[in-house]
Amino acid sequence: MKKIISVIVALTTLFMLTVSFVSCEAGGGNIWEDNRVRLGVDKDAYKSIKDANETFSAKMFGELLKGSSENGVLKENVSFSPLSISFALAMTYNGTKANTRQELGEALGFDSLSTEEINAGFLSLMSVLTDEAGGIRLDIGNALFGNKDVTFKSNFTQTVRDYYNGHYESLDFSNSGSKDTINKWVRDTTNGKIKEIVSQIDPDNVLFILNAIYFDAEWKEPFDKEDTDDDTFTLLNGEEIPVKMMKTSGDYHYKANETYRAVKMPYGTKGNVNMCIFVPRDDVNFDEFLSLFNEESFKDTISDFKNTSLAYLHIPRFGFYYTRDLEELMKNIGVKDIFTNDADLSDMTDRPDIQVSRILHKTYIRVNERGTEAAAVTNVLIDAGDDGDEEPIYVRADRPFVFMIRDDITESILFMGVVIEP
């Protein structure tokens, strides 16, 4: 029988491979950019993976909605980081071969790309994202924590170091202190917002692959706390609950149609990173609204915002944690071999008896008058347009809505989710 090697992928949103802590703020150095220049990677190489990452975002959003529903009804708030999950799985991809690689590549949208193009794309992407600063803090970490009794191929670990700024550390998995070492890395990388990704280390665990992202940003135009009022929010069952509603007005990028109204609220001094809020209209079925975020409609839904003067913009304060195992979701989109005895991870190690046992994703998000704080960790465990509205034009999020945090330059979705109860 094949021994399970836990490749645990943890995402902060937790996507955990294992990552070194990187803080990229205005005036600081950018190790991603240093590595890009050193390796001769083109600044625009991220464009080769842009469409793949967007399609993967839509796939995962649909699967997470199904996984968080009972009898077709969404039962909880959902939040995930497509970027974090993609990072962790891209690192894992470098260790796969044969059908295992093909399945993972097709799910991630990498099937037409070489491994070199994929790695260069992620390095370029992070070089651009972490170079933007301007009132935005984006910390990204990738790491590999390996069992000291297992030898990993130098090409695999060096690729993670070079292209993913990944920290590699060999640990004694029989020592309880190894768990503490991994969790400390997670706490440090997420500014303490996600405190634990590993509850225990089993004898068969071989490798933890982690990605962690911490995002903290102020609105370009903050809400005035004095304007925040007691208000109501209508749940999916029609019940009204009290909320603190943030209120403002002014010029924002806006779009509307017969199904929803949407607004982009910029962060930082540059304004190229935004939170997009999509609110369904009163008479629209919520499932019908959510269907606009499927693979076929996703690009059209999140595009074509126009600068518009809003008479009012009402958004509730909200914040929550979300945790989800992703193995079944990945199987639903065609990734199967990697979880079975048929897994081929021979570009990672010569050990023939390993497979991925768990992919764990944790996220935290908080939105208030100042701005947004969010974190995600992913851990991969390997075991052995205006529609003619009459004035006023407005957006009022007083019912379940979709949100995403997106970078306009790279068109990357950092975080995405649904709020059904603030």
C-alpha positions in Angstrom: 0.0 0.0 0.0 1.2 3.5 -0.8 2.2 5.4 2.2 0.6 8.8 2.4 2.9 11.7 2.4 1.0 14.7 3.5 1.5 17.5 1.1 -0.6 19.9 3.1 -1.4 23.1 1.2 -2.3 25.8 3.6 -3.7 29.2 2.5 -3.8 32.3 4.5 -6.4 32.9 2.9 -4.6 30.0 4.2 -2.8 28.4 1.4 0.0 26.7 3.0 2.9 25.5 1.3 5.6 27.2 3.3 6.6 30.7 2.5 9.1 33.2 3.7 7.7 36.4 5.2 7.8 39.3 2.9 6.7 42.8 3.8 6.4 45.1 0.8 5.6 48.7 1.7 6.4 52.0 0.3 10.1 52.7 0.5 11.0 49.1 1.3 12.9 46.6 -0.8 11.1 44.1 -3.1 12.7 40.7 -3.1 10.3 39.5 -5.8 11.6 42.2 -8.1 15.2 41.4 -7.2 14.6 37.8 -8.1 12.8 38.7 -11.3 15.7 40.8 -12.5 18.3 38.2 -11.4 16.5 35.4 -13.3 15.9 37.5 -16.4 12.1 37.2 -16.2 10.1 39.7 -18.2 8.1 42.3 -16.2 4.9 41.4 -18.1 5.3 37.6 -17.8 2.3 37.5 -15.5 0.1 38.1 -18.6 0.6 34.4 -19.6 -1.2 33.2 -16.4 -3.8 36.1 -16.1 -6.6 34.3 -18.0 -5.9 31.0 -16.2 -6.1 32.6 -12.8 -9.3 34.3 -13.6 -11.0 31.1 -14.9 -9.7 29.2 -11.8 -11.3 32.0 -9.6 -14.7 31.4 -11.2 -14.3 27.6 -10.8 -13.4 27.8 -7.1 -16.1 30.3 -6.3 -18.8 28.0 -7.7 -17.4 24.9 -5.9 -17.1 26.8 -2.6 -20.7 28.0 -2.9 -21.9 24.4 -3.4 -19.7 23.2 -0.5 -21.2 25.9 1.8 -24.8 25.1 0.9 -27.4 22.7 2.3 -30.2 21.5 -0.1 -29.1 24.2 -2.5 -29.3 27.0 0.0 -26.2 29.0 1.0 -25.7 28.6 4.8 -22.7 30.7 5.6 -20.5 33.6 4.5 -17.8 32.5 2.1 -14.4 34.0 1.6 -11.4 32.7 -0.3 -8.2 33.9 -1.9 -7.9 32.6 -5.5 -4.3 34.1 -5.5 -3.3 32.1 -2.4 -4.7 28.8 -3.7 -3.1 29.3 -7.1 0.2 30.0 -5.5 0.2 26.9 -3.4 -1.0 24.6 -6.2 1.6 26.1 -8.6 4.3 25.2 -6.2 2.9 21.7 -5.9 2.6 21.5 -9.7 6.4 21.7 -9.9 6.7 18.4 -8.1 4.2 16.5 -10.3 4.6 14.4 -13.4 2.5 12.4 -15.9 -1.3 12.3 -15.4 -1.0 13.9 -12.0 0.5 17.0 -13.6 -2.0 17.0 -16.5 -5.0 16.9 -14.2 -3.7 19.7 -12.0 -2.6 21.8 -15.0 -6.0 21.5 -16.7 -7.8 22.5 -13.5 -5.5 25.5 -13.0 -5.7 26.5 -16.7 -2.0 25.7 -17.2 -2.4 23.0 -19.9 -1.2 25.3 -22.7 1.8 26.7 -20.7 5.3 25.4 -20.0 6.4 25.0 -16.4 8.9 27.8 -17.1 6.1 30.1 -18.3 4.0 29.3 -15.2 6.9 30.0 -12.7 7.9 33.1 -14.5 4.3 34.3 -14.6 3.9 34.0 -10.8 7.2 35.7 -10.1 6.4 38.5 -12.4 2.9 38.8 -10.9 4.2 39.2 -7.4 6.9 41.6 -8.5 4.1 43.9 -9.8 1.6 43.4 -7.0 4.2 44.0 -4.2 5.6 47.0 -6.0 2.4 49.0 -5.8 2.3 50.1 -2.1 0.7 53.6 -1.8 -1.2 53.0 1.4 -1.6 49.3 0.8 0.2 46.5 2.7 0.5 43.2 0.9 2.6 40.5 2.6 3.0 37.2 0.8 4.8 34.2 2.1 5.5 30.8 0.6 7.2 27.9 2.4 8.1 24.3 2.4 8.4 22.5 5.7 9.8 19.0 5.1 10.3 15.9 7.1 14.0 15.5 7.8 13.9 11.8 7.1 12.8 12.5 3.4 15.1 13.9 0.7 13.5 16.4 -1.6 14.9 17.0 -5.1 17.1 20.1 -5.2 15.5 21.3 -8.4 12.1 21.4 -6.7 13.2 23.3 -3.6 15.4 25.7 -5.6 12.5 26.5 -8.0 10.3 27.3 -5.0 13.1 29.5 -3.6 13.8 31.3 -6.9 10.4 31.9 -8.3 8.2 31.8 -5.2 10.6 33.4 -2.7 9.9 30.2 -0.7 11.5 29.3 2.5 12.6 25.6 2.8 13.1 24.1 6.3 13.8 20.5 7.3 12.1 19.6 10.6 11.9 16.6 12.9 8.3 15.7 12.5 8.4 13.4 15.6 9.1 16.5 17.7 6.0 18.5 18.8 8.0 21.7 18.4 7.8 21.3 14.6 4.0 22.0 14.7 4.8 25.2 16.7 7.4 26.2 14.2 4.9 26.0 11.3 2.1 27.7 13.1 4.4 30.5 14.2 5.3 31.1 10.6 1.6 31.4 9.8 0.9 33.8 12.7 3.9 36.0 11.7 2.9 36.1 8.0 -0.7 36.9 8.7 0.0 39.5 11.3 -1.5 37.2 13.9 -4.9 37.0 12.2 -4.6 33.2 11.5 -3.0 31.6 14.5 -2.9 27.9 13.4 -2.9 25.8 10.3 -1.5 22.6 11.7 -3.2 21.0 14.7 -1.0 17.9 14.7 1.7 16.2 12.7 1.3 12.5 11.9 4.1 10.1 11.4 3.2 9.7 7.7 3.4 13.5 7.0 6.2 14.3 4.6 5.8 17.9 3.5 3.8 21.0 4.3 3.4 23.4 1.3 2.2 26.8 2.5 1.1 30.1 1.1 0.0 33.0 3.3 -1.3 36.4 2.3 -1.9 39.4 4.5 -3.7 42.4 3.1 -4.3 45.7 4.9 -5.4 48.8 3.1 -7.2 52.1 3.7 -9.9 53.3 1.5 -8.8 56.0 -0.9 -11.8 58.0 0.4 -12.5 56.7 3.9 -16.1 56.5 5.3 -16.8 59.0 8.0 -17.6 57.1 11.3 -20.0 59.9 12.3 -22.2 58.9 9.2 -22.4 55.3 10.2 -25.9 54.5 11.4 -28.0 51.7 12.9 -29.7 50.0 10.0 -31.2 46.7 8.8 -29.9 43.9 6.6 -32.4 41.4 5.1 -31.3 37.7 5.2 -32.0 35.1 2.5 -35.0 33.9 4.5 -36.5 37.4 4.7 -35.6 38.1 8.3 -34.2 41.5 9.1 -31.2 41.9 11.4 -29.5 45.1 12.8 -26.2 46.2 11.3 -23.9 49.2 11.4 -24.3 50.7 7.9 -21.4 52.8 6.6 -22.6 55.7 4.4 -21.0 58.0 1.9 -21.5 59.5 -1.6 -19.4 60.7 -4.4 -17.7 59.6 -7.7 -17.1 55.9 -8.0 -16.8 53.3 -10.8 -20.3 51.8 -11.1 -22.3 49.5 -13.3 -25.9 48.3 -13.2 -28.2 46.0 -15.1 -31.6 44.3 -14.6 -29.9 41.8 -12.2 -27.6 43.9 -9.9 -25.9 47.1 -9.0 -22.1 47.2 -8.5 -19.5 49.6 -7.3 -15.7 49.7 -7.1 -14.2 51.3 -4.0 -10.5 52.0 -4.4 -7.8 51.5 -1.8 -4.6 53.6 -1.2 -3.3 56.6 -2.9 -3.0 55.0 -6.4 -6.5 53.5 -6.4 -5.6 50.5 -8.7 -6.6 47.9 -6.0 -10.4 47.9 -5.3 -13.1 46.2 -3.5 -16.0 45.5 -5.8 -19.4 45.0 -4.3 -22.2 43.4 -6.3 -25.7 43.7 -4.9 -28.7 41.9 -6.5 -31.9 43.9 -7.2 -34.9 43.5 -4.9 -36.8 41.1 -7.2 -33.9 38.9 -8.4 -33.5 35.3 -7.2 -30.2 35.1 -5.3 -29.1 31.8 -7.1 -29.8 33.5 -10.4 -27.6 36.4 -9.4 -24.8 34.1 -8.3 -24.9 32.3 -11.6 -23.4 35.4 -13.2 -20.1 34.5 -11.6 -19.7 31.2 -13.4 -16.9 30.5 -15.8 -18.9 31.6 -18.9 -20.1 35.0 -17.5 -17.3 35.9 -15.0 -15.3 38.2 -17.2 -18.3 40.2 -18.4 -19.7 40.4 -14.8 -16.6 42.0 -13.3 -15.8 44.3 -16.3 -17.1 47.6 -17.8 -17.5 49.8 -14.7 -17.9 53.5 -15.5 -17.1 56.6 -13.4 -20.4 57.7 -12.0 -21.6 60.1 -9.3 -23.5 58.1 -6.6 -26.1 59.9 -4.6 -25.4 57.4 -1.9 -23.3 54.3 -1.1 -24.3 52.2 1.9 -22.1 49.2 2.9 -22.4 47.3 6.2 -19.4 46.7 8.4 -18.6 43.1 8.2 -15.9 40.6 9.3 -15.6 36.8 9.6 -13.4 33.8 9.4 -13.9 31.0 6.9 -12.2 27.5 6.7 -12.6 24.9 4.1 -10.9 21.7 3.1 -10.5 21.7 -0.7 -9.9 18.1 -1.6 -13.4 17.3 -2.7 -13.7 20.6 -4.5 -10.5 19.9 -6.4 -11.8 16.4 -7.3 -14.9 18.1 -8.7 -12.9 20.1 -11.1 -10.9 17.0 -12.3 -7.9 16.8 -9.9 -8.1 13.2 -8.7 -4.8 11.3 -9.1 -2.9 13.5 -6.7 -5.0 12.2 -3.8 -4.6 8.5 -4.6 -2.0 5.8 -4.9 -1.7 6.8 -8.6 -0.1 10.2 -7.6 3.1 10.9 -9.4 5.2 13.4 -7.3 8.5 12.2 -8.6 9.7 15.7 -9.5 9.4 16.4 -5.8 11.2 13.4 -4.3 12.3 9.9 -5.3 10.0 8.4 -2.7 7.3 6.5 -4.7 4.9 6.3 -1.8 3.5 9.8 -1.5 0.3 11.6 -2.3 -1.5 14.8 -1.3 -3.7 14.1 1.7 -5.1 17.5 2.5 -5.6 21.0 1.0 -6.7 23.4 3.7 -7.7 27.0 3.2 -8.4 29.6 5.9 -9.4 33.2 5.5 -10.1 36.2 7.6 -11.6 39.5 6.4 -12.7 42.7 8.2 -14.2 45.7 6.5 -14.9 49.0 8.3 -14.8 52.8 7.8 -11.0 52.8 7.6 -10.6 50.1 5.0 -10.0 46.4 4.8 -7.9 43.8 6.6 -7.7 40.3 5.2 -5.6 37.2 5.5 -5.5 33.8 3.9 -3.5 30.7 4.3 -3.4 27.6 2.1 -1.8 24.4 3.2 -1.2 21.5 0.9 -0.3 18.4 3.0 1.5 15.6 1.3 1.6 12.3 3.2 4.2 9.5 2.6 -22.7 50.0 -17.7 -25.7 52.1 -16.6 -29.1 50.5 -17.3 -31.1 53.7 -17.4 -31.9 53.9 -13.6 -33.9 56.9 -12.6 -32.1 59.2 -10.3 -30.7 58.9 -7.8 -28.0 56.4 -8.8 -27.0 54.4 -5.7 -25.6 51.2 -4.3 -27.1 49.9 -1.0 -25.9 46.6 0.3 -28.7 45.8 2.7 -29.1 42.2 1.5 -26.7 39.3 0.7 -24.0 40.4 -1.8 -20.8 39.4 -3.5 -17.5 41.1 -2.9 -14.0 40.8 -4.4 -10.7 42.6 -3.9 -9.0 43.0 -7.3 -5.9 44.6 -8.7 -6.7 46.5 -11.9 -3.1 46.4 -13.3 -2.7 42.6 -13.2 -6.4 41.9 -13.1 -5.7 39.5 -10.2 -8.4 38.7 -7.6 -6.8 38.7 -4.2 -9.9 37.8 -2.2 -13.5 37.0 -3.1 -16.6 35.9 -1.3 -20.3 36.2 -0.4 -21.8 37.9 2.7 -25.2 36.6 3.6 -25.0 37.8 7.2 -22.6 40.7 8.2 
